[in-house]
Amino acid sequence: MFRRKWSGLPADPIFGSDLAELGYFVNDEDEIRSLDDPDSYFKFFLTKNQRWNERQRFCFNSAIGQVLRQRLDNEGLKKVMLPLGTTDPSQPNLEIRVSEDIDKKSRVVIFLGENNQEFGVLAHRVLGGKGGVNKGSVISLIQELKKQQSSAKDASPPGIIIANPGEMSWWPEGKRTLTIAGRHAIPMSSAVQIGYHFTEKKHRVSENRDSVEHIRYMLEKVVPALVPETAKLDIITISTTAEEVQEYLSKDEVWSKLEPRMNSLTIVGGWFDQSSVESEGFKKFLIERSQAYVQSGEDIGALAALDTTSGGAVNICPTYSAGSEALVSELLFIHAMTPILEWTQKISLKED
């Protein structure tokens, strides 16, 4: 009989831990380019071996994460580990970011991105390609919100909370959380290992085991603990996460508690069966103080022509086009951010 030892298996590929070691840099236009060829963007297909390509992408994304966290620090958003009270970063925890002076804000914008993206990422195709780091991440959102005022009576900018619904798996060896895609690209014992065995007990963060739990924790634990009771809340949420947010808010017991605090809701690329909304108050809020942006062939900001003949979900709130170039969900917010934030500011300045 033949026996293959672990030592006889091909080693898992190892790549650098920052952009320079991977052969990339951020140019003057804020785009990530190749050191060897400054005219070229990130190259995924290094070889015909998919494992090599996936490992390089994982390390590239991790390096981007370092860049984003440094920029979040520079923008004045401090790190908070969930569950609240966690002090040991080596123990299961989920990172979010909040304004340093959030306890003094009269309005707070909560951003809940797609539940398949790394923390702070809007679209890798923009962040690592044409458009650049800020445009493809929440940095662009933060910088625009800093130009706004909280209300007609408060000229200071709103506070900001960046949630993290995409990284729901704890990686003990890396001491950080991962997306579903990232779970399959972490270092393995060999390049041909089937995968890493994740368990609910060892590889989840308490009370934040999935995006639904995370939404609940953000609104039931984080907001009461960090945000002043009198502060108004604007929620901006994307794709499947948007549907989960709507489902959560639609419950009578939830909406009765949050209604006095809610200022506006922006749904980007999400659809929800409005017939299942329990709360009549939330239905009214969707009509009067909510907006949705979807894929459409119309110009950005134009009312979207929706096909209601198929019997699918249709948003109650006014629904607009994110433009003909926003062909996938991760591009919707990037293309429609300007009108989205203009409307949010208008709602905030409106006297009740």
ABEGO torsion letter per residue (X at the ends): XBBBBAAABBBBBBBBABAAAAGBBBBAAGBBBBAABAABBBBABABABAAAAAAAAAAAAAAAAAAAAAAAAAAGBBBBBOBBGBABAABBBBBBBBBAAAAABABBBBBBBBAABBBGBABAAAAABBGEAAAABAAAAAAAAAABBABAABABBBBBBBBBAABABBBAAAGBBBBAAAAAABBBABAABAEBBBBAAAABBBGAABAAAAAAAAAAAAAAAABBAABBBBBBBBEAAAAAAAAAAABAAAAAAAAAABABBBBBGBBBBAAABABAAAAAAAAAABBBBBBBABBBGBBBBBBAAAGBBBBABBBBBAEAABABAAAAAAAAAAAAAAAAAAAAABBX
